[in-house]
Amino acid sequence: MVLGINPAKSRLVWCIVFLALLFPLLLLSYDIYLQQLGADPAKEIVKYLGTWAIISLWLSLWVTPLRRRLSFTWLVRFRRMVGLYAFFYSVLHLLAFATFIVGWRFEILIQEFSERPYILVGAAAVLLLMPLALTSTKKMQRRLKKRWIQLHKLVYLISILVMVHVVWMVRASYEDAIIYGGLLAVVLIERVVFRYKKSKSSQKA
Ligand code: HEM
């Protein structure tokens, strides 16, 4: 049961989280429809979808430390959905880039890669997210067993690649990058501390 409530209410909470993460896309569609995206709509769309990709990814990363440190075990129920949203927004971010900036032209893509190498780092992150999304089902979890856990640890490498992607593109203010970096650092430090304590206690046993 989620939050100590019955399964029907738990499904309701699941639906609320689902709609809350879908809402930014509806908002973007509305802004596109009303042409309210400023002087450079292509750039705005790419940036907006990238922002929701990172927010979803970071939310999925925060589930484990919150479960371990604050016993928020109920959060685990949302992790798969939030992780899939990270993949969904990353793919939309990539598609928006390919459509509105590159125009699906190979020569422009090559030019973008050479002028903005951080795009290659972002592409690596999307590629690595793919096997995680494909194996996110309960069935795959059961089939892969320990290998599933090892595979899904890739999320830490992906988050570092995303961080490099974001920091590398900064031209003016580092404000967003510092917030993303701080939130990621807490997750990574918690993980290192947890591993260290676990290895010490298994040495003692
Ligand atoms: C093939 C994959 C990717 C491509 C081609 C790509 C491309 C881009 C480009 C061109 C921008 C700059 C937009 C601007 O001009 O301001 C950008 C921004 C951004 N990207 Fe990506 N990206 C990719 C993957 C990712 C992934 C996987 C994430 C996160 C999960 C991500 C998160 C972001 C964020 C947060 C920004 C905005 C940074 C800011 O200015 O605040 N990107 N991306």
Residues whose N, C-alpha, C, O or C-beta is under 5 A from the ligand:
A	BS01	HEM	K43 V46 K47 G50 T51 A53 I54 L57 S90 L94 F97 I119 G122 A123 A125 V126 V162 D176
